[in-house]
Amino acid sequence: MERSEQLRIAEALILGSPEPVSAARLADLIPGGTPALVRAWAEELNAYYADQRRAFEISHVGGGYQVRTLPEFAPYLQQVQPTRPLRLSRAALETLAIVAYRQPVTRAEVEHIRGVDAGPVMRSLLERKLVRIAGHREVAGRPLLYGTSRRFLEIFGLATLDDLPTLRDLKEISAGIGSEADAEAGRDDASAAAPGLDDEDLAPGAGEDDDAPALAADPADDFFADTEPPAKPH
C-alpha cells in the first residue's frame, strides 16, 4: 500500500475515534503499519496541517493519538458549545496533584497531606473519572488505593504520567507567576506573591476556606462547576 493511502487511513481513524487511539492499535488496523511508522505519520500530518494553517492538530494524549483544535481557538469554541470547560477548585486540584504524584495512594494518605477530610472531593474526582480505584493496599483493613485515569491524561494533555512536570518545574512556574503578579502590582519583593511547593507533601495544609463558595445543594458542586470538558473535533 502506498504511503499516501496509509496516511489517509491513519487520519481517518484518528479523526473518527471518540478516544485517543494508540500507535499499536493504528499499526494493527493499517496495512503495513508499525508503531514507529504511526508516529512518523502523525508528525507528517501535523507538518501538513501547520503548513496549511489548519485549526487543528494530532495530539499525543492519554497513551494515544487524537485530533484536537489549537488552543488559540478556545474562546471561539466556547461560544458555540453547550457546556463550559471543566473547572477545578483549589481543593480538587490539590487532591488531584497528590494522587497524580504519589499514586497509588490511599484516602488516609491524602487527608494526612492536606489536613482536611478528602471524602467529598475524592468522590467528585471519581465521578468525573479523573481518578480511578487502583486496588487495595495489603495492610490491615485493605484500604482502597487511588490513581489517575486515562481521562486525566486527556484533560491535561499528557501522553503518559512521565510527562507530568517535575517539582522543580512547578516551583519555577510558581515563582514566575508570582514575579509577574508583583511586577503588575508595582511591588519590589517578587517572592512575596510566589506560592511555594513542598518536596515531600506537594503543598499540604491548605484549608477548605481557600475553595470558591458553592451555592448548589449537591456536595459535589463544592469542588466542581457543573461542566464538562470542551468537545473534541470529529
Secondary structure, DSSP 8 states (H G I E B T S, - for coil): --HHHHHHHHHHHHHH-SS-B-HHHHHHHSTT--HHHHHHHHHHHHHHHHHTT-SEEEEEETTEEEEEE-GGGHHHHHHHSSS----B-HHHHHHHHHHHHH-SB-HHHHHHHHSS--HHHHHHHHHTTSEEEEEE-SSTT--EEEEE-HHHHHHTT-SSGGGS--HHHHHHHHHHHHHHHHHHHT-S-GGGG-----TTTSS----GGGS----SSSGGGGTB-S--------
